[in-house]
Amino acid sequence: MNSSTTDKVKGTAKEVTGKVKEETGKAVGNPNLEDRGTTEKIAGKVERKVGDVKKVFGK
């Protein structure tokens, strides 16, 4: 698997994990877990975009 695809897969996985943590934090009333989930979700989006950029530049 090339690096752009790897970044996209890892980013998507982080997004999903972050979303689960975020929603779980909301459901149980744990703002710390919710914040960590939001942060992880955003990091996943960034990593996925890095994969898109690498694909455009052929790296």
ABEGO torsion letter per residue (X at the ends): XBAAAAAAAAAAAAAAAAAAAAAAAAAAGBAAAAAAAAAAAAAAAAAAAAAAAAAAAGX
